[in-house]
Structures are given as C-alpha cells and as structure tokens.
Amino acid sequence: MSTKTIAGTLDRLRQTANKISFLGPALARLTVGLVFIGTGWGKLHSIPDVTQYFATLHIPMPGFNARLTAATEFFGGLAMLFGLGTRLVALPMAFTMVIAIVTAKRDDITGLTALVGLEEWSYLVFFIWLALAGAGALSLDALLSRRRSGKAEPSA
C-alpha cells in the first residue's frame, strides 16, 4: 500500500470521525441522564428510606441531604438527557458520585483497580468530561448557542 493511499484513507477516517463526533457526548448524556432520572425518581419517592440509609453512612443532615440528592439526581438527569446547562449541572452530579464513593462504596475499594471499576467512578468520569467538553452538537445547549449567535445550521 502506498503512502498516498494510506494518507487518503486516514483523511477519510478523520472526516468520518468529525462527522459523527456528536455521538460521544450524546451517548454519555443519554446514559447518565436515563440512569439518574431513574435513581432520582426512586429516591424522591422513598425519602424516609434514603434518609435512614444516609444516617447509617453518617452523612450529616441525612433528611436534607436525601432530598438534595434525590432532586439533584432527578432534575440533573433530566437536564443531562436534554443537554441543558450541561457544564453547570455536571458539577453537582459529579459531587454526588464523589460522596457515594467516599461513603457507600468506601469498603469496596481495595485498590486503584477496584476504584476505577466502580459504576460511580464511571459516572464521575462522564460528568467531569461533560463539564469540561460540554453537551455536544446534539443538545439544547448547542441549539441555544446557535440561536444566540444567529447560526441556523449546526457546525460539524
């Protein structure tokens, strides 16, 4: 295979990757959005149980924090799903994962491999990535940004 053929193939692969780059953040938001809408909804409808569980974890003000966590997960999940305020919403969502790791999952962490194997770690990484990279082109954030700047078409 010639150098020219390899360069052409790599160029086509880069162009294709650029065209579908919206999929990464969209899939991440879909994943965490749906998961946290579900967990938040469940917590909102069982606040006494969540409060009791938080008390066993020695989380301060367990009643308040149960409500705060439930609302953060549910409404944050909705915002993530639609890509609305993603960079801002990702921060409290990430914080809930840090607290979950430090409290509920602490005994499961026997080393770095165990830590990065936790679901909560994966969600934390998604939230940090979304906070840094943004919601992507397939989001309300992008739509609002295009409207503010006067662009009708999404950029590739």
C-alpha positions in Angstrom: 0.0 0.0 0.0 1.4 3.4 -1.0 1.9 6.3 1.4 -0.6 8.3 -0.7 -3.2 5.6 -0.3 -2.6 5.4 3.5 -2.8 9.2 3.8 -6.0 9.3 1.8 -7.6 6.5 3.9 -6.6 8.3 7.1 -8.0 11.5 5.8 -11.4 9.8 5.0 -11.4 8.2 8.5 -10.8 11.6 10.1 -13.6 13.2 8.1 -16.0 10.4 9.1 -14.9 10.7 12.7 -15.5 14.5 12.6 -19.0 14.0 11.1 -20.1 11.6 13.9 -18.2 13.4 16.8 -21.6 14.5 18.2 -22.3 10.9 19.2 -19.8 10.8 22.1 -21.3 13.4 24.3 -24.9 12.5 23.2 -24.4 8.9 24.3 -22.7 9.9 27.5 -25.6 12.3 28.3 -28.2 9.6 27.3 -26.5 7.1 29.6 -26.2 9.3 32.7 -29.5 11.1 32.0 -31.6 8.0 32.0 -29.8 6.4 34.9 -30.1 9.4 37.1 -33.7 10.2 36.2 -34.5 6.7 37.4 -32.4 6.8 40.6 -33.6 10.3 41.5 -37.2 9.4 40.9 -36.8 6.4 43.2 -35.2 8.5 45.9 -37.8 11.2 45.6 -40.5 8.5 46.3 -38.7 6.9 49.2 -37.2 9.9 51.1 -37.6 8.2 54.6 -35.7 5.1 53.4 -32.9 7.2 51.8 -32.7 9.4 54.9 -32.3 6.3 57.1 -29.6 4.9 54.8 -27.8 8.2 54.7 -27.9 8.3 58.6 -26.2 4.8 58.6 -23.5 6.2 56.4 -23.0 9.1 58.9 -23.9 11.7 56.3 -24.6 15.0 58.1 -28.2 16.2 58.0 -29.4 13.0 56.4 -33.0 14.2 55.7 -31.8 17.4 54.0 -29.2 15.5 52.0 -31.6 12.8 51.0 -33.9 15.4 49.5 -31.0 17.3 47.9 -29.5 14.2 46.4 -32.9 13.0 45.1 -33.6 16.3 43.5 -30.1 16.7 42.1 -30.2 13.2 40.5 -33.7 13.6 39.1 -33.6 17.1 37.7 -29.9 16.8 36.9 -30.7 13.6 35.0 -33.4 15.5 33.0 -31.0 18.3 32.2 -28.3 15.9 31.2 -30.7 13.9 28.9 -31.7 17.1 27.0 -28.3 18.7 27.2 -29.5 21.8 29.0 -26.9 23.6 31.2 -24.8 20.5 30.9 -21.5 22.0 32.1 -23.1 23.5 35.2 -25.3 20.5 36.0 -22.4 18.1 35.7 -20.7 19.6 38.7 -23.2 18.7 41.4 -23.8 15.4 39.7 -20.1 14.7 39.9 -20.1 15.7 43.6 -22.8 13.2 44.4 -20.6 10.5 42.9 -17.7 11.6 45.0 -19.8 11.4 48.1 -21.2 8.0 47.1 -17.7 6.6 46.6 -16.4 8.1 49.9 -19.4 6.9 51.9 -21.3 4.0 50.4 -18.5 2.4 48.4 -15.5 3.0 50.6 -15.4 -0.5 51.9 -15.4 -1.9 48.3 -12.2 0.0 47.4 -9.2 -2.3 47.9 -7.0 -0.5 45.4 -7.0 1.6 42.3 -8.4 -1.2 40.1 -11.3 -1.6 42.4 -11.9 2.2 42.5 -12.0 2.6 38.7 -14.2 -0.5 38.4 -17.0 1.2 40.4 -20.1 2.3 38.4 -19.9 5.5 40.4 -16.4 6.1 39.2 -17.5 5.7 35.6 -20.4 8.2 36.1 -17.9 10.6 37.8 -15.7 10.4 34.7 -18.7 11.1 32.4 -19.7 14.1 34.5 -16.1 15.5 34.6 -15.8 15.0 30.8 -19.2 16.7 30.1 -18.3 19.6 32.4 -15.1 20.1 30.5 -16.2 19.3 27.0 -19.8 20.4 27.0 -23.0 18.7 25.8 -22.1 18.4 22.2 -23.8 19.4 19.0 -26.9 17.3 19.6 -28.2 19.2 22.7 -30.3 22.1 23.8 -27.1 23.9 24.9 -25.9 23.8 21.3 -29.3 24.8 19.9 -29.4 27.8 22.2 -25.9 28.7 21.4 -26.6 28.6 17.7 -29.7 30.8 18.1 -27.8 33.3 20.2 -25.1 33.5 17.5 -27.5 33.7 14.7 -26.4 30.4 13.0 -29.2 28.3 11.6 -27.2 25.1 10.9 -25.2 23.0 13.5 -21.5 23.0 12.9 -19.8 19.8 12.1 
